[in-house]
Amino acid sequence: MQNHFYVITWPDVLVSLVFIAVTFGVMRYWKIGLEKTLLIGTARTFIQLTLMGFILSFIFKQEHWYFMVGLLVLMILIASYEGYHRQKLPIPYYYLILTGSLGVTVVIVLGTILKFIMDVQPWFYPFAMIPIAGMIIGNGLNSMTLTANRFIAEMKHRENEIETLLSLGAPVRIAVHNCLVEAIRAALIPNINGLMTVGLVQLPGMMTGQILAGIDPLIAVRYQIMIMYMWITTATLANVISLAFIYRQFFTPASQLRLKLLRQAE
């Protein structure tokens, strides 16, 4: 069977608004109260993705490595800013921690994929570099923010345990070991569940998109396997690096727990 590439026109996109109409009707009937939010979200989706399409069309025409590197740095800075202001956790240097952790993770994971797995030529080829970097940054940021919240919750829950261990002469890293483990475990569970269920209960979005675009299913499968492995590694590296700096912020140079800082976190 010959592969076909089906093009969706703008009129076709407008037809898809029937899904929004159905959702709006259900909300109105049940008086859910989210009708205005739904309409705003629908409009923003259309506008934001259309603008992104034009921006990507411009980006993909660029042929200079320094432009791609600059764009990558900008993506990391913006993502870290969003993560920092979305949470507002009372962690000193939290923005720098997010930025540095994301940066190191992107360099390691993206570099491995572009150089040793896909062997992209040139290495800054935008059609490969930008989409993959976006997935790494998004997954890494979400995982780090989840981990930071869980770590603080564990610190509060185990406050007496931590202070007892410190009073017995345990190093800070040993005193917070259980907090670190539980925080990382909680952040990795969604990724582990994804590895367990992919292909059984769902077809991932990237794989589905490639198949709809006419790509051979086996090629799409290989890409998706790589992406799944990339996600779990991204989450692991980003969490370990960020927590290595975060937990130190809650202790004084004399290894005393900063209770005031800990209790500022909601």
C-alpha positions, 0 to 999 in steps of 0.5 A: 500500500502506498503511503499518502500525505494528507494535507489539512487546509485552513477550512478543514481546521475551521471544521474541527471547531465542531469539537469545541461546539460540542464541548461548549454545549455540554458546559452550558447545559450542565452550567459548569462555568468554564465556557468563557475559559474554553473560548479564550483557550480555543482562540489562544490555541489558534493564534499561538500555534499559527504564529509558531508555524510562521516562526518555525518556518523562518527558523528552519531556513536559517543555516548558521550554527550560532543562530541555532545555539542562541535560539537554544539558549533563549528557549532554556532561559524562557522555560526556566523563567516560566518554571520559576514564576509559576511556582514561586518557591522560596528557594535561593537561586532557584532560577539559576538552578533551573537554568543550569540544570536544564542547560547541562541536561540539554547538552548531554541528551541533545548532543548524544542524539544528534551526534551518536544516534541520528548522526545529524549533518550538520549538527545544528540542522534545525529540523532535528535540533529544535523539535528534540530540544523542545521536548527535552526542555519541556519534559525536564522542566516539568519533572524538575518543578514536580521534584522540587515541590515533592522534595519540600513536602518531604522535608516538612514531613521529615523535619524531626527525622532530619534534625535528629540525624543532624544532631547525631552527626550525620552529614546533610546529604545523609540526613535528607537522603530519604527526601531526595529519593522520594522526590525523584521517585515521584517525578519518575513514576509518570515516565516509568508508567509511560514506558510500561503502557506505550503501544498498549493503551495509546499511540504517542503523539509524535508517532501518530503524527509521523504516521499521518504524515505518511512515514513508514510505521516502523520508522515512526516506531524507532523514533518513538522508542528513542524519544521514550528513552530520551524522556526518562533520561532527561527527567533523571538527569534534570532531577538529580542535578537540580536537587544536588543544588536545591537541598543545600539551600535549606541548610546553613554552612554549619549544617543547620536546617533553615526552618524559616526558609522551609516554612515559607514554602506553601 
